Each structure stands twice: as C-alpha cells, then as structure tokens.
Amino acid sequence: MKVPFVDFRPQYHEIKDEIDVGLKDVFENGSFILGPAEKDFEAQFASYCEAKYGVGVNSGTDALHLALRALGVGPGDEVILPTFTFIATALAVSYAGATPVFIDIESDIYNIDPTKLESLITKKTKAIIPVHLYGQPANMDEILQIAKKHNIKVVEDCAQAHGALYKGKKIGSLGDIGCFSFYPTKGLGGFGDGGFIATNNEDLYQKVLMLRDYGRQGRYEHLIKGYNSRLDTVQAVVLAAKLKRFDKWNVMRVDCFKNYKEQLKEIGDVVVPITRDDRTHTYQTFAVRVKNRDDVCTKMQEKGIGVLIHYPIPIHLQKAYEELGHKKGDFVVSEEICSEILSLPMFPHMQQDQVDYVCANLKEIIRGR
Ligand SMILES: Cc1ncc(COP(=O)(O)O)c(C=O)c1O
C-alpha cells in the first residue's frame, strides 16, 4: 500500500462539475485578470473570515509583503516573528526592507511564546507576525494586548489555518491585517499559487488594492510604486467552489485526527498535538513529535508513506539569514522541535485503511528500534 502525504483528487472530483462551468465562463469571456468571479470570491472569503474587506493576491508571501508595505513598514524597522515557521514569513519582512527579529515558540502548540515578546520590543519595532502554525491559532489575546500597549501593528500569518477559531472568532480578522496562502497543499488551496489579505480597516484595504495592481488609481494613473500581484480569476473559480465545501472538509480533517489520536495513544514516544480549549485546530498539517526523527522519516518513506518535515531548520539558523548573526542555542525550543517534528499524511478524504496503515507502520518502526 502507498499513502500519499496529500491526495487532491477526491476534492477535485467533488468540485469538477461546478468548476467546469465556472472556468468555461472565464475562458469564453476572457475575464482572466480581476474578473467578476475574482471579485465575488473576494467578498465570499472576506465574509468567511468575518472581515469587512478582502483582496486576492498572487501568493501568501505577497500577502504578507503587501500587508507590511500597507502598514508603512520599511527600512530601519523591525518586525517580530517566530523562528519556527516557513521562511516566507521572514522573507516578506526582508522584501519590505525591514529586519526580522525572531522569537521562540511554546513547546506544546508551536506558536509564539508571548512571555518572550516584550523583551524583544525596541523603538524600531513596527509589527508582530503571529503565525497560526499547522492550523492552530496563536495566543492572540496576549499578543494583541502587548501590541496595543506598545503601539505596534499585528499581521496574522494565516497561511496554515484557514477557518480556525480563536475564542469563537475566525482568525484573519483578529489583528490589523490577516494574510492567507492558497498554495495547493494549504487547507483551502487553489490549482496553483494564490493569496489573500483580510482586514477591517478601510484605509489598509485601499492601500493593498493599489499595491497589488501597479499602485494605480484608474487605468494609467500611478500614485505609488506598486506590484503586479493579483489572484487569477481561474484560481478564484476553483477556490470559490472549494470554499462552499470547506467547513465540511475541515470536519473530515478533525475526524481523521481523532482516528489518528486513538491509534497513536498506544505508542509511547509519539507526541500528538494538543489544542487549547479556547480555540480550534484545522489540522492543515498533522505534525507529531518522535525521537530519532530522521530515522523514522526514512523508514516511513520506505513503507510508501508520504511524510514531510515542517520544518527541519529554524529560520535563525538558515544561511539566508546568516547576516543576523544567530547561532545554535539562541532559540532552544524551536531548535528541539525542529529535530523531532514529523508531518504525517492528512487530507479530508483520507480513508480508514490509510490511517490504519500509517499508524501500524509508525508503531512497528518505533517499537522495533
Ligand atoms: C506559515 C506560512 N507563511 C507564508 C507562506 C507563504 O505562502 P505562499 O507559498 O503562498 O507564498 C506559507 C506557505 O508556504 C506558510 O506556510
């Protein structure tokens, strides 16, 4: 048996008829860039995020970059973000010309440890980027309270947690601006790259609209040096069809998680993720912790199981950021998690026998060593 890390086909089969009609419409009308279907999707996803405004852009990385630009973050500024995240979170800060300042995470939910936040704030700190990693919201109350006290903006990195709730509210509209990725493997993923910015602030909304479209007002009047970063109408058709089924698919992911949890509890030495009581977890990524992770990873792959590591190296130890002068031991929690974390297959339509196969092999590998 082979179990892929993610299988997109069942989702495609569910939406095929609907997107065939929607895509035909786009192709017949030639409304490829910012067509009506894109505008409709912006309204639908903003509403889904409980935000007043939404803007489609061409990736999650661009969403973060444009959000920072809209907030006026630039050279000389500092932005605080977890070192344990995908590198795009830091790259967006660099693209804006600002300096990333790393913070360690909590060892149980893998998100920013708010107790470490205030000591990192300087006169240059302009923004904080909490990342809702794997599908579970960060400690937003504490982060927002500290940000307010120091007059710092909060940019939520929601790339991995579409639809997650924090104290009953959707992530993405808790801070000043929320940034999403629609990369295919994300909870809500397109058939290519895509991203989204949600906000309740009209001024930020207007700025982002301009930034994503060459900084223009009207057709050939350019007020600022913007970018070409729009969500393709073709992707919007796919995403709108998926959005209609998205809550159902998230429930299927949670069921899949429960199934995993039940089977994995018998094996000592496998740390299954916990979810705090005041929030939900969408399990976009199902990451467990195991000792001798690299060995377990190789053996699982040999058994035909698609496992991945999110992430093996924290950003402060990446060559791309060597100019910041960090060394091993600077963020011990993140470094330890990087050495133990292992993502197992997870997708809404995962079958019982697939979960059984992954668990049986993980048990055998861990017990047999
Ligand atoms: C936490 C996080 N932030 C940002 C991004 C960037 O998104 P994209 O790949 O759409 O540019 C990703 C996705 O890869 C991510 O996982």
The ligand as a Tripos MOL2 file, in Angstrom:
@<TRIPOS>MOLECULE
LIG
   16    16     1     0     0
SMALL
NO_CHARGES

@<TRIPOS>ATOM
      1 C1          3.3430   29.9830    7.5340 C.3       1 LIG1
      2 C2          3.4440   30.3410    6.0770 C.ar      1 LIG1
      3 N1          3.5820   31.6380    5.7420 N.ar      1 LIG1
      4 C3          3.6620   32.0250    4.4600 C.ar      1 LIG1
      5 C4          3.5980   31.1040    3.4320 C.ar      1 LIG1
      6 C5          3.7570   31.5790    2.0240 C.3       1 LIG1
      7 O1          2.6890   31.2690    1.2060 O.3       1 LIG1
      8 P1          2.9050   31.0820   -0.3680 P.3       1 LIG1
      9 O2          3.5730   29.7680   -0.5750 O.co2     1 LIG1
     10 O3          1.5230   31.1110   -0.9210 O.co2     1 LIG1
     11 O4          3.7120   32.2240   -0.8500 O.co2     1 LIG1
     12 C6          3.4260   29.7490    3.7410 C.ar      1 LIG1
     13 C7          3.2680   28.7370    2.6860 C.2       1 LIG1
     14 O5          4.0170   28.1450    2.1030 O.2       1 LIG1
     15 C8          3.3640   29.3550    5.1010 C.ar      1 LIG1
     16 O6          3.2370   28.0760    5.4290 O.3       1 LIG1
@<TRIPOS>BOND
     1     1     2 1
     2     2     3 ar
     3     2    15 ar
     4     3     4 ar
     5     4     5 ar
     6     5     6 1
     7     5    12 ar
     8     6     7 1
     9     7     8 1
    10     8     9 2
    11     8    10 1
    12     8    11 1
    13    12    13 1
    14    12    15 ar
    15    13    14 2
    16    15    16 1
@<TRIPOS>SUBSTRUCTURE
     1 LIG1         1 GROUP 0 **** ****
